[in-house]
Each structure stands twice: as C-alpha cells, then as structure tokens.
C-alpha cells in the first residue's frame, strides 16, 4: 500500500482534531460545521491509517496483491465500463427529472403562499442548477465525442 494513504489519513486526523479543538474552545454560529468537519476528518483518517497498517503486514501481502489485481481487471473490463457509463447516464437523467419536479413543487408552493420567501429562492436556485447541469452535460458530451 502506498505511503500517501498513511499521509492522507494523518492529514485527515490532523484537520479533524484542529476542527474539534476550535469547536470545543469557541462558541459561534458555525460551530456545528466545525463539529461535522471534526467527525468527517477523524473517522475516515483513522480508517485510512488502520487500513495502511493492516495491508502492509507481511501476512496480508498476498491478499493485497490479489485485491489490486482484481481491481485492475475490474477497471479495464469493457462490460463494466459500459455499465458504469450507462448507470451514470441514468443517474444524470433521474437527477434532472427530480430537480425539475422540485422546481414545479416549489413554484406551486410559492403561488399558494406557503414558505413564500424560501420557495421563491429555492425555485430560482433549483432552476439555475437544472440549467447548469444540462449545459455541462452537453458540453462534456461534445468534448468527449470530439476526443474519441
């Protein structure tokens, strides 16, 4: 296993501990965000460090080599590449549909007067998100089709 995994894990733990110390010693509006960053840094950091030490033990070397070999095969398997592309496209279409449905719901809520200031901002924000996502999808598709 690469040393970069160990260093990344240590960095995550360091950021998590720093966020935890700031969250414990201070009190302000964004304190909840610091608690979240602390949890999101410390837990995955310890998991990365544990995985590094687990897989670098000599008795696990063969298992790790087999795992890397299977991962390499899975990354280059044409069928799995096609399935990943197809699932990504389906998720993209589903998210566009969901966002359009949410725009419609928030528009109706805004017209009926429920959650009035929030629903207008949500409608505008989601509408912009739909437009940006669609444009990025078209741009990326065209760029990829030119390169292949």
C-alpha positions in Angstrom: 0.0 0.0 0.0 1.2 3.5 -0.8 2.7 5.8 1.8 0.4 8.5 0.5 -2.6 6.6 2.1 -0.9 6.9 5.5 -0.1 10.6 5.0 -3.6 11.4 3.8 -5.0 9.6 6.9 -2.8 11.6 9.2 -3.7 14.8 7.4 -7.5 14.0 7.8 -7.0 13.3 11.5 -5.0 16.5 12.0 -7.7 18.6 10.3 -10.3 16.8 12.4 -8.5 17.4 15.6 -7.9 21.0 14.8 -11.6 21.5 14.0 -12.6 19.6 17.2 -10.3 21.8 19.3 -11.7 25.0 17.8 -15.3 23.8 18.2 -14.7 22.9 21.8 -12.9 26.2 22.8 -15.1 28.7 20.9 -18.8 29.4 20.5 -20.2 30.9 17.4 -22.8 30.2 14.6 -20.6 27.9 12.5 -19.7 25.7 15.4 -21.9 22.9 14.1 -19.9 22.9 10.8 -16.7 22.5 12.8 -18.2 19.5 14.6 -19.1 18.0 11.3 -15.6 18.6 9.9 -14.1 17.1 13.0 -16.1 13.9 12.6 -15.5 13.8 8.8 -11.8 14.1 9.4 -11.1 12.0 12.4 -13.2 8.9 11.5 -12.0 8.4 7.9 -8.5 9.3 8.9 -8.3 6.6 11.5 -9.8 4.1 9.0 -7.1 5.0 6.4 -4.3 4.7 8.9 -5.7 1.3 10.1 -6.0 0.1 6.5 -2.5 1.1 5.8 -1.0 -0.8 8.7 -3.3 -3.8 8.1 -2.4 -4.2 4.4 1.3 -3.5 4.9 1.7 -6.5 7.3 3.7 -9.3 5.6 0.9 -11.9 6.2 -1.6 -9.8 4.2 0.7 -9.1 1.2 -0.7 -11.9 -1.0 -4.3 -10.9 -0.2 -3.5 -7.2 -1.1 -1.8 -8.2 -4.3 -4.8 -10.3 -5.3 -7.1 -7.4 -4.4 -5.1 -5.0 -6.6 -5.1 -7.4 -9.5 -8.9 -7.9 -9.3 -9.3 -4.1 -9.0 -7.2 -3.6 -12.1 -9.2 -6.2 -14.0 -12.5 -4.6 -13.0 -11.3 -1.1 -14.1 -10.4 -2.3 -17.6 -13.3 -4.7 -18.1 -15.3 -3.4 -21.1 -18.6 -4.6 -19.9 -18.2 -2.9 -16.5 -17.1 0.3 -18.2 -20.3 0.2 -20.3 -22.4 -0.5 -17.2 -20.8 2.4 -15.3 -21.4 4.8 -18.2 -25.0 3.6 -18.5 -25.6 4.0 -14.8 -24.1 7.4 -14.8 -26.3 8.5 -17.6 -29.4 7.1 -15.9 -28.5 8.9 -12.6 -27.9 12.1 -14.6 -31.4 11.9 -16.2 -33.0 10.9 -12.9 -31.5 13.9 -11.1 -32.6 16.3 -13.9 -36.1 14.9 -13.6 -36.1 15.2 -9.8 -34.8 18.8 -10.0 -37.5 19.7 -12.5 -40.1 18.2 -10.2 -38.8 20.1 -7.2 -38.9 23.3 -9.2 -42.5 22.6 -10.1 -43.3 21.8 -6.4 -41.7 25.0 -5.1 -43.4 27.0 -7.8 -46.8 25.7 -6.7 -45.9 26.4 -3.0 -44.8 29.9 -4.0 -48.0 30.6 -5.8 -50.1 29.2 -2.9 -48.2 31.4 -0.5 -46.6 28.6 1.6 -42.9 29.1 2.6 -43.1 32.2 0.5 -39.6 33.7 0.7 -37.9 30.3 0.8 -39.9 28.7 -2.0 -39.0 31.6 -4.4 -35.3 31.3 -3.7 -35.5 27.5 -3.9 -37.3 27.7 -7.2 -34.7 30.1 -8.7 -31.8 28.1 -7.3 -33.0 24.8 -8.5 -33.9 26.2 -11.9 -30.3 27.6 -12.2 -29.0 24.2 -11.1 -31.0 22.4 -13.8 -29.8 24.8 -16.5 -26.1 24.5 -15.4 -26.3 20.7 -15.1 -27.9 20.4 -18.6 -25.4 22.7 -20.2 -22.4 20.9 -18.5 -23.8 17.6 -19.7 -24.0 18.8 -23.3 -20.5 20.4 -23.2 -18.9 17.4 -21.7 -20.6 15.1 -24.2 -19.5 17.2 -27.1 -15.9 17.4 -25.8 -15.7 13.6 -25.2 -17.2 12.9 -28.7 -14.6 15.1 -30.3 -11.7 13.4 -28.5 -12.8 9.8 -29.3 
